[in-house]
Amino acid sequence: MKAKVYISLKEGILDPQGKAVEHALGVLGFKTIRGVRIGKYLEIDFDATSMEKANKEVEAMCEKLLANTVIETYRFEIEP
């Protein structure tokens, strides 16, 4: 199976990388930019016996290691 995990900062959390990219885009002439938020994308290949177990496993991965749930949110998709 393959899990696609998307992690981003929660609303209201300062994103200095996003601000730097936003500024750089403005300098390059992209004047319509209203905001940039930087996140993480992971693809994880793994074995699971069922979709239910796969969901539980990826959820645990996110909660225990991949996302800092104090300041980040996550979502994932699983492909068989």
PDB file with one MODEL, atoms N, CA, C and O in Angstrom:
MODEL        1
ATOM      1  N   MET A   1       0.841  -1.174   0.000  1.00  0.00           N
ATOM      2  CA  MET A   1       0.000   0.000   0.000  1.00  0.00           C
ATOM      3  C   MET A   1       0.886   1.236   0.000  1.00  0.00           C
ATOM      4  O   MET A   1       2.064   1.184   0.353  1.00  0.00           O
ATOM      5  N   LYS A   2       0.286   2.347  -0.405  1.00  0.00           N
ATOM      6  CA  LYS A   2       1.009   3.610  -0.405  1.00  0.00           C
ATOM      7  C   LYS A   2       0.148   4.659   0.300  1.00  0.00           C
ATOM      8  O   LYS A   2      -1.029   4.836  -0.013  1.00  0.00           O
ATOM      9  N   ALA A   3       0.765   5.345   1.256  1.00  0.00           N
ATOM     10  CA  ALA A   3       0.091   6.442   1.931  1.00  0.00           C
ATOM     11  C   ALA A   3       0.676   7.746   1.434  1.00  0.00           C
ATOM     12  O   ALA A   3       1.893   7.894   1.327  1.00  0.00           O
ATOM     13  N   LYS A   4      -0.195   8.687   1.132  1.00  0.00           N
ATOM     14  CA  LYS A   4       0.215  10.043   0.785  1.00  0.00           C
ATOM     15  C   LYS A   4      -0.213  10.924   1.951  1.00  0.00           C
ATOM     16  O   LYS A   4      -1.402  11.057   2.243  1.00  0.00           O
ATOM     17  N   VAL A   5       0.778  11.527   2.616  1.00  0.00           N
ATOM     18  CA  VAL A   5       0.526  12.291   3.835  1.00  0.00           C
ATOM     19  C   VAL A   5       0.820  13.767   3.568  1.00  0.00           C
ATOM     20  O   VAL A   5       1.883  14.117   3.055  1.00  0.00           O
ATOM     21  N   TYR A   6      -0.129  14.620   3.920  1.00  0.00           N
ATOM     22  CA  TYR A   6      -0.003  16.065   3.760  1.00  0.00           C
ATOM     23  C   TYR A   6      -0.021  16.710   5.140  1.00  0.00           C
ATOM     24  O   TYR A   6      -0.962  16.516   5.910  1.00  0.00           O
ATOM     25  N   ILE A   7       1.023  17.477   5.450  1.00  0.00           N
ATOM     26  CA  ILE A   7       1.140  18.113   6.760  1.00  0.00           C
ATOM     27  C   ILE A   7       1.291  19.614   6.549  1.00  0.00           C
ATOM     28  O   ILE A   7       2.079  20.049   5.710  1.00  0.00           O
ATOM     29  N   SER A   8       0.542  20.400   7.305  1.00  0.00           N
ATOM     30  CA  SER A   8       0.646  21.855   7.194  1.00  0.00           C
ATOM     31  C   SER A   8       0.481  22.493   8.568  1.00  0.00           C
ATOM     32  O   SER A   8      -0.066  21.896   9.495  1.00  0.00           O
ATOM     33  N   LEU A   9       0.967  23.714   8.664  1.00  0.00           N
ATOM     34  CA  LEU A   9       0.827  24.445   9.920  1.00  0.00           C
ATOM     35  C   LEU A   9      -0.630  24.812  10.146  1.00  0.00           C
ATOM     36  O   LEU A   9      -1.358  25.100   9.196  1.00  0.00           O
ATOM     37  N   LYS A  10      -1.050  24.802  11.388  1.00  0.00           N
ATOM     38  CA  LYS A  10      -2.404  25.219  11.724  1.00  0.00           C
ATOM     39  C   LYS A  10      -2.558  26.708  11.440  1.00  0.00           C
ATOM     40  O   LYS A  10      -1.586  27.464  11.453  1.00  0.00           O
ATOM     41  N   GLU A  11      -3.805  27.114  11.181  1.00  0.00           N
ATOM     42  CA  GLU A  11      -4.096  28.530  10.989  1.00  0.00           C
ATOM     43  C   GLU A  11      -3.670  29.298  12.239  1.00  0.00           C
ATOM     44  O   GLU A  11      -3.853  28.827  13.361  1.00  0.00           O
ATOM     45  N   GLY A  12      -3.113  30.459  12.034  1.00  0.00           N
ATOM     46  CA  GLY A  12      -2.692  31.289  13.159  1.00  0.00           C
ATOM     47  C   GLY A  12      -1.261  31.039  13.606  1.00  0.00           C
ATOM     48  O   GLY A  12      -0.728  31.800  14.414  1.00  0.00           O
ATOM     49  N   ILE A  13      -0.629  29.988  13.097  1.00  0.00           N
ATOM     50  CA  ILE A  13       0.767  29.708  13.438  1.00  0.00           C
ATOM     51  C   ILE A  13       1.652  30.437  12.430  1.00  0.00           C
ATOM     52  O   ILE A  13       1.464  30.299  11.221  1.00  0.00           O
ATOM     53  N   LEU A  14       2.610  31.209  12.925  1.00  0.00           N
ATOM     54  CA  LEU A  14       3.526  31.956  12.077  1.00  0.00           C
ATOM     55  C   LEU A  14       4.292  31.008  11.157  1.00  0.00           C
ATOM     56  O   LEU A  14       4.780  29.968  11.600  1.00  0.00           O
ATOM     57  N   ASP A  15       4.396  31.367   9.878  1.00  0.00           N
ATOM     58  CA  ASP A  15       5.088  30.552   8.877  1.00  0.00           C
ATOM     59  C   ASP A  15       6.191  31.390   8.225  1.00  0.00           C
ATOM     60  O   ASP A  15       5.971  31.965   7.159  1.00  0.00           O
ATOM     61  N   PRO A  16       7.377  31.471   8.848  1.00  0.00           N
ATOM     62  CA  PRO A  16       8.443  32.315   8.292  1.00  0.00           C
ATOM     63  C   PRO A  16       8.907  31.856   6.907  1.00  0.00           C
ATOM     64  O   PRO A  16       9.257  32.696   6.079  1.00  0.00           O
ATOM     65  N   GLN A  17       8.920  30.553   6.635  1.00  0.00           N
ATOM     66  CA  GLN A  17       9.298  30.083   5.297  1.00  0.00           C
ATOM     67  C   GLN A  17       8.280  30.551   4.264  1.00  0.00           C
ATOM     68  O   GLN A  17       8.650  30.998   3.179  1.00  0.00           O
ATOM     69  N   GLY A  18       7.024  30.449   4.598  1.00  0.00           N
ATOM     70  CA  GLY A  18       5.971  30.905   3.693  1.00  0.00           C
ATOM     71  C   GLY A  18       6.088  32.397   3.420  1.00  0.00           C
ATOM     72  O   GLY A  18       5.921  32.838   2.283  1.00  0.00           O
ATOM     73  N   LYS A  19       6.374  33.177   4.462  1.00  0.00           N
ATOM     74  CA  LYS A  19       6.549  34.633   4.295  1.00  0.00           C
ATOM     75  C   LYS A  19       7.730  34.933   3.392  1.00  0.00           C
ATOM     76  O   LYS A  19       7.651  35.836   2.559  1.00  0.00           O
ATOM     77  N   ALA A  20       8.835  34.191   3.539  1.00  0.00           N
ATOM     78  CA  ALA A  20      10.022  34.411   2.704  1.00  0.00           C
ATOM     79  C   ALA A  20       9.697  34.113   1.236  1.00  0.00           C
ATOM     80  O   ALA A  20      10.100  34.867   0.351  1.00  0.00           O
ATOM     81  N   VAL A  21       8.982  33.035   0.977  1.00  0.00           N
ATOM     82  CA  VAL A  21       8.604  32.689  -0.392  1.00  0.00           C
ATOM     83  C   VAL A  21       7.635  33.728  -0.944  1.00  0.00           C
ATOM     84  O   VAL A  21       7.755  34.137  -2.099  1.00  0.00           O
ATOM     85  N   GLU A  22       6.683  34.154  -0.134  1.00  0.00           N
ATOM     86  CA  GLU A  22       5.733  35.184  -0.545  1.00  0.00           C
ATOM     87  C   GLU A  22       6.466  36.457  -0.962  1.00  0.00           C
ATOM     88  O   GLU A  22       6.160  37.050  -1.996  1.00  0.00           O
ATOM     89  N   HIS A  23       7.431  36.867  -0.149  1.00  0.00           N
ATOM     90  CA  HIS A  23       8.215  38.068  -0.449  1.00  0.00           C
ATOM     91  C   HIS A  23       9.007  37.874  -1.746  1.00  0.00           C
ATOM     92  O   HIS A  23       9.008  38.756  -2.604  1.00  0.00           O
ATOM     93  N   ALA A  24       9.674  36.740  -1.894  1.00  0.00           N
ATOM     94  CA  ALA A  24      10.483  36.467  -3.084  1.00  0.00           C
ATOM     95  C   ALA A  24       9.626  36.469  -4.344  1.00  0.00           C
ATOM     96  O   ALA A  24      10.049  36.987  -5.378  1.00  0.00           O
ATOM     97  N   LEU A  25       8.438  35.902  -4.272  1.00  0.00           N
ATOM     98  CA  LEU A  25       7.546  35.909  -5.429  1.00  0.00           C
ATOM     99  C   LEU A  25       7.164  37.334  -5.806  1.00  0.00           C
ATOM    100  O   LEU A  25       7.087  37.667  -6.989  1.00  0.00           O
ATOM    101  N   GLY A  26       6.923  38.177  -4.801  1.00  0.00           N
ATOM    102  CA  GLY A  26       6.624  39.586  -5.065  1.00  0.00           C
ATOM    103  C   GLY A  26       7.777  40.293  -5.753  1.00  0.00           C
ATOM    104  O   GLY A  26       7.575  41.060  -6.694  1.00  0.00           O
ATOM    105  N   VAL A  27       8.987  40.032  -5.280  1.00  0.00           N
ATOM    106  CA  VAL A  27      10.186  40.625  -5.881  1.00  0.00           C
ATOM    107  C   VAL A  27      10.331  40.173  -7.335  1.00  0.00           C
ATOM    108  O   VAL A  27      10.783  40.945  -8.181  1.00  0.00           O
ATOM    109  N   LEU A  28       9.954  38.941  -7.625  1.00  0.00           N
ATOM    110  CA  LEU A  28      10.052  38.404  -8.984  1.00  0.00           C
ATOM    111  C   LEU A  28       8.928  38.894  -9.897  1.00  0.00           C
ATOM    112  O   LEU A  28       8.877  38.527 -11.071  1.00  0.00           O
ATOM    113  N   GLY A  29       8.040  39.711  -9.370  1.00  0.00           N
ATOM    114  CA  GLY A  29       6.994  40.300 -10.198  1.00  0.00           C
ATOM    115  C   GLY A  29       5.633  39.655 -10.088  1.00  0.00           C
ATOM    116  O   GLY A  29       4.705  40.065 -10.784  1.00  0.00           O
ATOM    117  N   PHE A  30       5.486  38.660  -9.237  1.00  0.00           N
ATOM    118  CA  PHE A  30       4.181  38.018  -9.043  1.00  0.00           C
ATOM    119  C   PHE A  30       3.390  38.827  -8.020  1.00  0.00           C
ATOM    120  O   PHE A  30       3.423  38.543  -6.822  1.00  0.00           O
ATOM    121  N   LYS A  31       2.685  39.833  -8.509  1.00  0.00           N
ATOM    122  CA  LYS A  31       2.031  40.803  -7.620  1.00  0.00           C
ATOM    123  C   LYS A  31       0.670  40.357  -7.108  1.00  0.00           C
ATOM    124  O   LYS A  31       0.088  41.026  -6.254  1.00  0.00           O
ATOM    125  N   THR A  32       0.158  39.257  -7.601  1.00  0.00           N
ATOM    126  CA  THR A  32      -1.183  38.824  -7.180  1.00  0.00           C
ATOM    127  C   THR A  32      -1.156  37.874  -5.991  1.00  0.00           C
ATOM    128  O   THR A  32      -2.212  37.443  -5.526  1.00  0.00           O
ATOM    129  N   ILE A  33       0.036  37.537  -5.486  1.00  0.00           N
ATOM    130  CA  ILE A  33       0.158  36.605  -4.356  1.00  0.00           C
ATOM    131  C   ILE A  33      -0.425  37.246  -3.110  1.00  0.00           C
ATOM    132  O   ILE A  33      -0.082  38.378  -2.771  1.00  0.00           O
ATOM    133  N   ARG A  34      -1.304  36.525  -2.428  1.00  0.00           N
ATOM    134  CA  ARG A  34      -1.914  37.021  -1.193  1.00  0.00           C
ATOM    135  C   ARG A  34      -1.420  36.294   0.039  1.00  0.00           C
ATOM    136  O   ARG A  34      -1.688  36.727   1.160  1.00  0.00           O
ATOM    137  N   GLY A  35      -0.704  35.200  -0.144  1.00  0.00           N
ATOM    138  CA  GLY A  35      -0.186  34.461   0.999  1.00  0.00           C
ATOM    139  C   GLY A  35       0.396  33.136   0.553  1.00  0.00           C
ATOM    140  O   GLY A  35      -0.043  32.558  -0.441  1.00  0.00           O
ATOM    141  N   VAL A  36       1.390  32.653   1.292  1.00  0.00           N
ATOM    142  CA  VAL A  36       2.016  31.370   1.007  1.00  0.00           C
ATOM    143  C   VAL A  36       2.190  30.630   2.327  1.00  0.00           C
ATOM    144  O   VAL A  36       2.660  31.206   3.309  1.00  0.00           O
ATOM    145  N   ARG A  37       1.818  29.374   2.351  1.00  0.00           N
ATOM    146  CA  ARG A  37       2.033  28.512   3.512  1.00  0.00           C
ATOM    147  C   ARG A  37       2.859  27.321   3.044  1.00  0.00           C
ATOM    148  O   ARG A  37       2.559  26.730   2.006  1.00  0.00           O
ATOM    149  N   ILE A  38       3.879  26.967   3.786  1.00  0.00           N
ATOM    150  CA  ILE A  38       4.745  25.848   3.445  1.00  0.00           C
ATOM    151  C   ILE A  38       4.317  24.633   4.263  1.00  0.00           C
ATOM    152  O   ILE A  38       3.994  24.755   5.445  1.00  0.00           O
ATOM    153  N   GLY A  39       4.318  23.472   3.635  1.00  0.00           N
ATOM    154  CA  GLY A  39       3.959  22.241   4.326  1.00  0.00           C
ATOM    155  C   GLY A  39       4.895  21.116   3.934  1.00  0.00           C
ATOM    156  O   GLY A  39       5.934  21.333   3.310  1.00  0.00           O
ATOM    157  N   LYS A  40       4.504  19.907   4.315  1.00  0.00           N
ATOM    158  CA  LYS A  40       5.289  18.715   3.994  1.00  0.00           C
ATOM    159  C   LYS A  40       4.393  17.713   3.280  1.00  0.00           C
ATOM    160  O   LYS A  40       3.194  17.617   3.544  1.00  0.00           O
ATOM    161  N   TYR A  41       5.009  16.973   2.370  1.00  0.00           N
ATOM    162  CA  TYR A  41       4.314  15.905   1.657  1.00  0.00           C
ATOM    163  C   TYR A  41       5.189  14.669   1.747  1.00  0.00           C
ATOM    164  O   TYR A  41       6.380  14.729   1.442  1.00  0.00           O
ATOM    165  N   LEU A  42       4.613  13.549   2.162  1.00  0.00           N
ATOM    166  CA  LEU A  42       5.359  12.302   2.270  1.00  0.00           C
ATOM    167  C   LEU A  42       4.611  11.199   1.543  1.00  0.00           C
ATOM    168  O   LEU A  42       3.381  11.163   1.554  1.00  0.00           O
ATOM    169  N   GLU A  43       5.356  10.299   0.909  1.00  0.00           N
ATOM    170  CA  GLU A  43       4.799   9.070   0.363  1.00  0.00           C
ATOM    171  C   GLU A  43       5.435   7.914   1.112  1.00  0.00           C
ATOM    172  O   GLU A  43       6.659   7.817   1.194  1.00  0.00           O
ATOM    173  N   ILE A  44       4.614   7.049   1.650  1.00  0.00           N
ATOM    174  CA  ILE A  44       5.100   5.931   2.457  1.00  0.00           C
ATOM    175  C   ILE A  44       4.562   4.634   1.866  1.00  0.00           C
ATOM    176  O   ILE A  44       3.350   4.434   1.789  1.00  0.00           O
ATOM    177  N   ASP A  45       5.463   3.760   1.454  1.00  0.00           N
ATOM    178  CA  ASP A  45       5.081   2.429   0.979  1.00  0.00           C
ATOM    179  C   ASP A  45       5.170   1.467   2.160  1.00  0.00           C
ATOM    180  O   ASP A  45       6.174   1.445   2.872  1.00  0.00           O
ATOM    181  N   PHE A  46       4.123   0.676   2.366  1.00  0.00           N
ATOM    182  CA  PHE A  46       4.113  -0.249   3.495  1.00  0.00           C
ATOM    183  C   PHE A  46       3.140  -1.386   3.223  1.00  0.00           C
ATOM    184  O   PHE A  46       2.342  -1.329   2.287  1.00  0.00           O
ATOM    185  N   ASP A  47       3.216  -2.413   4.049  1.00  0.00           N
ATOM    186  CA  ASP A  47       2.316  -3.558   3.946  1.00  0.00           C
ATOM    187  C   ASP A  47       1.280  -3.482   5.061  1.00  0.00           C
ATOM    188  O   ASP A  47       1.601  -3.176   6.209  1.00  0.00           O
ATOM    189  N   ALA A  48       0.049  -3.762   4.704  1.00  0.00           N
ATOM    190  CA  ALA A  48      -1.023  -3.848   5.697  1.00  0.00           C
ATOM    191  C   ALA A  48      -2.012  -4.897   5.216  1.00  0.00           C
ATOM    192  O   ALA A  48      -2.179  -5.088   4.011  1.00  0.00           O
ATOM    193  N   THR A  49      -2.662  -5.571   6.138  1.00  0.00           N
ATOM    194  CA  THR A  49      -3.567  -6.661   5.781  1.00  0.00           C
ATOM    195  C   THR A  49      -4.962  -6.186   5.392  1.00  0.00           C
ATOM    196  O   THR A  49      -5.715  -6.926   4.759  1.00  0.00           O
ATOM    197  N   SER A  50      -5.312  -4.953   5.769  1.00  0.00           N
ATOM    198  CA  SER A  50      -6.621  -4.411   5.410  1.00  0.00           C
ATOM    199  C   SER A  50      -6.541  -2.888   5.371  1.00  0.00           C
ATOM    200  O   SER A  50      -5.612  -2.288   5.911  1.00  0.00           O
ATOM    201  N   MET A  51      -7.521  -2.282   4.731  1.00  0.00           N
ATOM    202  CA  MET A  51      -7.568  -0.825   4.653  1.00  0.00           C
ATOM    203  C   MET A  51      -7.765  -0.224   6.051  1.00  0.00           C
ATOM    204  O   MET A  51      -7.217   0.834   6.360  1.00  0.00           O
ATOM    205  N   GLU A  52      -8.546  -0.903   6.885  1.00  0.00           N
ATOM    206  CA  GLU A  52      -8.774  -0.427   8.252  1.00  0.00           C
ATOM    207  C   GLU A  52      -7.452  -0.382   9.032  1.00  0.00           C
ATOM    208  O   GLU A  52      -7.156   0.605   9.707  1.00  0.00           O
ATOM    209  N   LYS A  53      -6.670  -1.450   8.934  1.00  0.00           N
ATOM    210  CA  LYS A  53      -5.373  -1.479   9.629  1.00  0.00           C
ATOM    211  C   LYS A  53      -4.424  -0.451   9.046  1.00  0.00           C
ATOM    212  O   LYS A  53      -3.651   0.166   9.779  1.00  0.00           O
ATOM    213  N   ALA A  54      -4.473  -0.261   7.739  1.00  0.00           N
ATOM    214  CA  ALA A  54      -3.617   0.738   7.094  1.00  0.00           C
ATOM    215  C   ALA A  54      -3.941   2.129   7.617  1.00  0.00           C
ATOM    216  O   ALA A  54      -3.035   2.902   7.926  1.00  0.00           O
ATOM    217  N   ASN A  55      -5.230   2.453   7.718  1.00  0.00           N
ATOM    218  CA  ASN A  55      -5.641   3.761   8.238  1.00  0.00           C
ATOM    219  C   ASN A  55      -5.148   3.961   9.667  1.00  0.00           C
ATOM    220  O   ASN A  55      -4.626   5.023  10.003  1.00  0.00           O
ATOM    221  N   LYS A  56      -5.312   2.948  10.502  1.00  0.00           N
ATOM    222  CA  LYS A  56      -4.871   3.046  11.893  1.00  0.00           C
ATOM    223  C   LYS A  56      -3.359   3.218  11.980  1.00  0.00           C
ATOM    224  O   LYS A  56      -2.861   3.984  12.805  1.00  0.00           O
ATOM    225  N   GLU A  57      -2.629   2.502  11.123  1.00  0.00           N
ATOM    226  CA  GLU A  57      -1.172   2.573  11.152  1.00  0.00           C
ATOM    227  C   GLU A  57      -0.663   3.952  10.737  1.00  0.00           C
ATOM    228  O   GLU A  57       0.213   4.524  11.385  1.00  0.00           O
ATOM    229  N   VAL A  58      -1.223   4.474   9.650  1.00  0.00           N
ATOM    230  CA  VAL A  58      -0.790   5.793   9.181  1.00  0.00           C
ATOM    231  C   VAL A  58      -1.192   6.878  10.187  1.00  0.00           C
ATOM    232  O   VAL A  58      -0.433   7.817  10.427  1.00  0.00           O
ATOM    233  N   GLU A  59      -2.365   6.746  10.762  1.00  0.00           N
ATOM    234  CA  GLU A  59      -2.796   7.682  11.809  1.00  0.00           C
ATOM    235  C   GLU A  59      -1.786   7.687  12.958  1.00  0.00           C
ATOM    236  O   GLU A  59      -1.404   8.752  13.443  1.00  0.00           O
ATOM    237  N   ALA A  60      -1.357   6.515  13.390  1.00  0.00           N
ATOM    238  CA  ALA A  60      -0.379   6.405  14.481  1.00  0.00           C
ATOM    239  C   ALA A  60       0.957   7.009  14.067  1.00  0.00           C
ATOM    240  O   ALA A  60       1.607   7.680  14.869  1.00  0.00           O
ATOM    241  N   MET A  61       1.374   6.779  12.821  1.00  0.00           N
ATOM    242  CA  MET A  61       2.634   7.373  12.336  1.00  0.00           C
ATOM    243  C   MET A  61       2.582   8.893  12.423  1.00  0.00           C
ATOM    244  O   MET A  61       3.530   9.539  12.870  1.00  0.00           O
ATOM    245  N   CYS A  62       1.468   9.443  11.992  1.00  0.00           N
ATOM    246  CA  CYS A  62       1.312  10.905  12.019  1.00  0.00           C
ATOM    247  C   CYS A  62       1.308  11.436  13.447  1.00  0.00           C
ATOM    248  O   CYS A  62       1.974  12.427  13.747  1.00  0.00           O
ATOM    249  N   GLU A  63       0.567  10.787  14.313  1.00  0.00           N
ATOM    250  CA  GLU A  63       0.449  11.240  15.707  1.00  0.00           C
ATOM    251  C   GLU A  63       1.756  11.108  16.477  1.00  0.00           C
ATOM    252  O   GLU A  63       2.079  11.965  17.299  1.00  0.00           O
ATOM    253  N   LYS A  64       2.507  10.048  16.220  1.00  0.00           N
ATOM    254  CA  LYS A  64       3.707   9.767  17.011  1.00  0.00           C
ATOM    255  C   LYS A  64       4.977  10.404  16.468  1.00  0.00           C
ATOM    256  O   LYS A  64       5.895  10.688  17.237  1.00  0.00           O
ATOM    257  N   LEU A  65       5.053  10.637  15.146  1.00  0.00           N
ATOM    258  CA  LEU A  65       6.318  11.101  14.587  1.00  0.00           C
ATOM    259  C   LEU A  65       6.192  12.163  13.497  1.00  0.00           C
ATOM    260  O   LEU A  65       6.879  13.183  13.545  1.00  0.00           O
ATOM    261  N   LEU A  66       5.342  11.939  12.541  1.00  0.00           N
ATOM    262  CA  LEU A  66       5.378  12.762  11.333  1.00  0.00           C
ATOM    263  C   LEU A  66       4.890  14.187  11.525  1.00  0.00           C
ATOM    264  O   LEU A  66       5.429  15.110  10.916  1.00  0.00           O
ATOM    265  N   ALA A  67       3.883  14.382  12.358  1.00  0.00           N
ATOM    266  CA  ALA A  67       3.318  15.720  12.555  1.00  0.00           C
ATOM    267  C   ALA A  67       3.462  16.141  14.012  1.00  0.00           C
ATOM    268  O   ALA A  67       3.304  15.338  14.932  1.00  0.00           O
ATOM    269  N   ASN A  68       3.761  17.408  14.192  1.00  0.00           N
ATOM    270  CA  ASN A  68       3.730  17.998  15.529  1.00  0.00           C
ATOM    271  C   ASN A  68       2.308  18.520  15.712  1.00  0.00           C
ATOM    272  O   ASN A  68       1.991  19.631  15.286  1.00  0.00           O
ATOM    273  N   THR A  69       1.465  17.731  16.337  1.00  0.00           N
ATOM    274  CA  THR A  69       0.036  18.038  16.391  1.00  0.00           C
ATOM    275  C   THR A  69      -0.306  19.273  17.211  1.00  0.00           C
ATOM    276  O   THR A  69      -1.453  19.718  17.207  1.00  0.00           O
ATOM    277  N   VAL A  70       0.663  19.828  17.908  1.00  0.00           N
ATOM    278  CA  VAL A  70       0.424  21.081  18.625  1.00  0.00           C
ATOM    279  C   VAL A  70       0.302  22.227  17.630  1.00  0.00           C
ATOM    280  O   VAL A  70      -0.522  23.122  17.814  1.00  0.00           O
ATOM    281  N   ILE A  71       1.115  22.208  16.578  1.00  0.00           N
ATOM    282  CA  ILE A  71       1.131  23.319  15.625  1.00  0.00           C
ATOM    283  C   ILE A  71       0.799  22.906  14.186  1.00  0.00           C
ATOM    284  O   ILE A  71       0.680  23.764  13.311  1.00  0.00           O
ATOM    285  N   GLU A  72       0.649  21.599  13.934  1.00  0.00           N
ATOM    286  CA  GLU A  72       0.406  21.138  12.571  1.00  0.00           C
ATOM    287  C   GLU A  72      -0.859  20.292  12.474  1.00  0.00           C
ATOM    288  O   GLU A  72      -1.273  19.640  13.433  1.00  0.00           O
ATOM    289  N   THR A  73      -1.450  20.322  11.300  1.00  0.00           N
ATOM    290  CA  THR A  73      -2.556  19.425  10.973  1.00  0.00           C
ATOM    291  C   THR A  73      -2.066  18.472   9.892  1.00  0.00           C
ATOM    292  O   THR A  73      -1.086  18.751   9.201  1.00  0.00           O
ATOM    293  N   TYR A  74      -2.749  17.360   9.757  1.00  0.00           N
ATOM    294  CA  TYR A  74      -2.376  16.412   8.719  1.00  0.00           C
ATOM    295  C   TYR A  74      -3.616  15.750   8.154  1.00  0.00           C
ATOM    296  O   TYR A  74      -4.674  15.696   8.781  1.00  0.00           O
ATOM    297  N   ARG A  75      -3.439  15.254   6.951  1.00  0.00           N
ATOM    298  CA  ARG A  75      -4.457  14.404   6.313  1.00  0.00           C
ATOM    299  C   ARG A  75      -3.698  13.423   5.448  1.00  0.00           C
ATOM    300  O   ARG A  75      -2.553  13.669   5.067  1.00  0.00           O
ATOM    301  N   PHE A  76      -4.334  12.320   5.141  1.00  0.00           N
ATOM    302  CA  PHE A  76      -3.658  11.328   4.317  1.00  0.00           C
ATOM    303  C   PHE A  76      -4.651  10.580   3.445  1.00  0.00           C
ATOM    304  O   PHE A  76      -5.851  10.533   3.716  1.00  0.00           O
ATOM    305  N   GLU A  77      -4.101   9.996   2.384  1.00  0.00           N
ATOM    306  CA  GLU A  77      -4.841   9.129   1.478  1.00  0.00           C
ATOM    307  C   GLU A  77      -4.065   7.826   1.389  1.00  0.00           C
ATOM    308  O   GLU A  77      -2.834   7.824   1.436  1.00  0.00           O
ATOM    309  N   ILE A  78      -4.769   6.743   1.264  1.00  0.00           N
ATOM    310  CA  ILE A  78      -4.100   5.441   1.139  1.00  0.00           C
ATOM    311  C   ILE A  78      -4.551   4.786  -0.155  1.00  0.00           C
ATOM    312  O   ILE A  78      -5.742   4.682  -0.449  1.00  0.00           O
ATOM    313  N   GLU A  79      -3.544   4.342  -0.927  1.00  0.00           N
ATOM    314  CA  GLU A  79      -3.807   3.607  -2.154  1.00  0.00           C
ATOM    315  C   GLU A  79      -3.442   2.144  -1.925  1.00  0.00           C
ATOM    316  O   GLU A  79      -2.392   1.852  -1.354  1.00  0.00           O
ATOM    317  N   PRO A  80      -4.287   1.234  -2.359  1.00  0.00           N
ATOM    318  CA  PRO A  80      -3.982  -0.192  -2.181  1.00  0.00           C
ATOM    319  C   PRO A  80      -2.727  -0.619  -2.941  1.00  0.00           C
ATOM    320  O   PRO A  80      -2.341  -1.787  -2.890  1.00  0.00           O
TER     321      PRO A  80
ENDMDL
END
